[in-house]
Amino acid sequence: MQLKWMEDFIVLAQTRSFTRAAELRHVTHPAFGRRIRALESWAGTALVERGSSPVALTPAGDSFLENATQVVRGVEGSREEMRSVAGRQARTVTVATGRTLARTVLADALVRLQPVLRQGEVRVLTGALAEIVRMLEHNEVDFSLIFHHAALTFRLDGRQFAHATVASDKLVPVSRTDARGVALHGFDVPGDVPFLSYARTLAMGRMVEDLLVNNMQAPRLKRHIECDSADALYEYVLRGLGVAWLPWSMVQADCKAGRLIAVGGRRLEIRFEVRLYRPKRRLGELAEAVWHAMTPR
């Protein structure tokens, strides 16, 4: 059974004329009649009263007309929906990244990309490093924006994926200041310093742990609060709860304003790059424009 047979039958039921229905379906009268007979053969019963003028439907034809109309409408609706989805996909760029990079590096990039994105939209998905890499490998996103540091390891086949460094930043240990502008929690005073740490599953948590384990001059810290959100740790630092390693791009303004202060000096800073990864295959027009705008030659 072919969908066009159902469409023929619906037009015949509307016009009640083989001749007129054949004209509307852009086929010859004999060809149209053969298609109606083929539909009846598939149905196993007559759907049209032969010899009647105007054309009349059999009781089976009346019953089939309702079902055929629903099927054709459903197929047409699905086709329009698929076209709509395809159109949205062509105008959408999907980026997977971590929550902190979404707030910092990606936020800055989106401001610069406004001229490119004027006719499209960006869909941002956040998750842990392993999930971000997995989404790229399974073609669920156009790009993955990822920290690059020696403490972080993941595998992406260089034959299938390309990358470019789009930013650099550093994690800096910071504390709230008191009324005199002095750190509430510093490394130059006796005793353990309350440590506001990332969950060890986070990329930034692994970078900080790498520093503390491998740095002979690491300060004495007492793990006070552990959290999987840099935004939350930032708020905890502002409330004077302890010291956390936060991205400089996140706390720079607060340090300049005197609300926060970097403690420990450069020896305790953790520098890292931010890389944008993509498949080497050709992406959509908008995604390619975003890639070229973010990775100028």
N, C-alpha and C positions, 0 to 999 in steps of 0.2 A: 504494500500500500504506500502511495506517495502523498505527501502533504498537498501537492498541487491538485490531486483529485478531490480532496476535501474542499479546497478553495473553489474549484469548478462547481461542485455541487451546491455550495452556499450561494454563488452567483446565480446559478440556475433557479434555485428556490426563490431568490429575490426578484428575478426578471420574469420567471414563468415562461421563458422562451429560449429554445436551443439556439436560435439564430442570434438573438441579442446577447445571450451569455457568451457565445463563441466570439462575438465581436469584442466584448469587454475583456475577454481572456486572451485576445490576440492570437487565436488559432482558427483554423478552418472549421466549418460546420461538421464535416465528417470526423476530423480529428477530435473535436470536442465530444461528439457522440461516442467515439471509441473510449475516451477517458472515463465517461460516465458509466459505460458498460464494464470497464475494468474495475471501477469502484464497486459496482453491484456484484461482480464476480467475487471480489475480495470479501464483501459483506455476506455473500451467500443467499441473497434475496433481492427482489426488485425494490428499488427506491423511488422510481418514477412510474406513474401510470402512462403506459404507451397509448398513443392515439388521442390523448386528451388535449384540448386547446382552450385556454392556455394550459401549460403544463401543470399537472397536479402530482403531488407526492403521495406515495402509499403510506399506510400507517407506520410501516418500518422506516420510510423516508422521513416522516415527521419526527419520529423519535431520534433518528440519526442526525437530523439537522441541528438539534440542540447540542448534542455531544460534539459534532464537528465544529460548531461555532466556538464552543469553549476551548477545544483543542487548538484551533487556529489562533484564537486570541491569546491563549497561553504561550504558544510558540512565538508569536509576534512580540508579546511583552518581554519574553526572555531574550529575544534578539535585540530589542531596543535597550534592555538593561545591560547586555553584554557590550553593546556599542558604547553605552554611556560609561561603563567601567573602563573599557579600553581607552576612551577619550580622557578620563580622569588620570589613568595610569600614565598616559603620554605626557600629561602636564604636571606630574607629580614626581618629586625626587625624594627618595627614602634614605635616611641616614640612621645608622645604629651607632650609639656611643654610650659612654657612662654618664651618670647624672651630673657629675661635676663638670665634665667637658661640655655637656649640653648647656650648662649655665655660663661657662666662661668662654672657651675658644670658639665653640660653635655659635654662641650668641654674637660674638664680635664678627664672625664670618657672615652671619645672616644679614647684619647691617650692611656690610660691603656688597653683598650679593643682591640687594634689592633691585637694581636695574635689570639683572639677569632673570630674577624671579617674578617680574611684574606680571607675566602671563601664566604663571604656574604656582605651585604650592610645594612646601616641604613637609614631609612627614618624619618626625623624629621619634625613634624608639630607643629607650634606655635599658641598660642591663649590665650584668657582670661581664668581665672580659671574655670568658669562655662563650657566653651566649652571643656577644657581639660578633665574635669570630665565626661562630656557627651560622648565624644569619647570613653573613657574607658568603660563606662556602655553599650554602643551600639556595643562593640566588633569591633570598627574601628581601634584600636591600640593595640599593645601588652602591652605597659607600659605608665604610666603617671608620669612625674616627677614634683612634686608639693611642694610649700612652706608649712611649717607647723608652725603655730603661733596661739596664742589664739585669735587674732583678725580675723582670717580667719575661716569660717565655711562652710562645705559642707558635703554632705551625700554620703557615699559609704557603701553598705551593707557588713558588716564584714563576713557574711556567704559566700559571693561570691568573695570578693577581699582581698588580703593580701598586706602588705606594709613592707618596711624596710627603716630605716634612712641611707642615703648614704653620707650625708655631713652636715656641719653646717657652718653658716656664720653670718654676722651681717651687718645691715645698719648703716652707720656712716655719720654724717653731715660733709661735707667737703667744703673748700673754696680754691680758687686760692690764691697763695702767691704773695707778692710783691718782689721787688729786694732784700729786706733784709730778706726774708723768713718769713715775718709776714703775717697773714691772711688778705686778702682784706676785708673780711666780717666776723666779729667775734661777739660772743655773750656777750663779756665783755665791749662793748662800748655802749653809749647811743643811743637810737633810734631803729626803726624797721629794721630788717635785711631782705634784698631782698630774698625771698623764691622761689626756683625752685622746684615745686611740681609735683608729679605724678597725672595723672587722677585718680579720686576716684574709678573708676571701676577696677583699677589694684590692684593686691594683695599687692604689695609694697606700693601703695598709702593708702590702708586700714591700713597697719601696721603703717605707719607714722602718719596718722590721729589718730589712737588709742593712740599713744604715746603723741601727742600734746594735745589731749582732756583730757587724764587721768593723765598727769604729772603736778603737781602743780608748778614745777620748769621749765616748758617749756619756751623757750625764746620768745621774741616778734618778730613776723615775719610779713612781708608784702608780700602777695602772688604776685609774680612778673611774673612768667611764669609757665603755666601748660602744661604738655606734657605726652603722653602715651608711651614714649620710654626712658628707662634708658640710652641708648646710647646717645640720644640727650641731656639729662640733663647733662651727663658727659661732653659733648663738651661745653655746656653752662657754666658749672663750670670752665672748663679750660680757657674760655674766660673772666672769671671774672665777670659774670653776677649775681652771687649770691651764696647762699648755697643750697645744695641738699643732701638728705640722699641717699648715693650710697652703693652698696655692697662692703665690704672690699676687696673681691677677685678681684673686678674690679679696685679699686683705690690704692691698697697697694703699687704697684710699683711706682706710681706717688708720694705718700706720702713719701716713702723712698728717692726718688730723689729730694724732695723739691719743686716739682711743685704744689702740693696740700698739704693741712694740715687739719687734723681732728680738729674740734672745738667743744667745749661743754663738753668734757670729757665722761667718761663711762656712766654717768647718762642719756645721750641722745643717747646711742647706742641701737639698736634694734636687739636682737639676735633671730635667727630662725633656724629651721632645714629644710633639704630638704629630702623629702621622695619619694621613688620609689614605685608606686602602680602597681599591676598586678591582673589579674583574678586568682582564685585558681585552675581553670581547667588547664590541661596540655597544654602548649604552644608548638610551634614548637621546633625542636632540637636546632636551633641557638638561639632562644629567651630564651630557658631554660639555655643555656650556658652563655648568657649575664647576666641573673638573678643571677646565681651562682658566676659569676666573680665579679659582683657589690655588692653582699651581702655575703661575705665569712663568713662561720660559725666559 
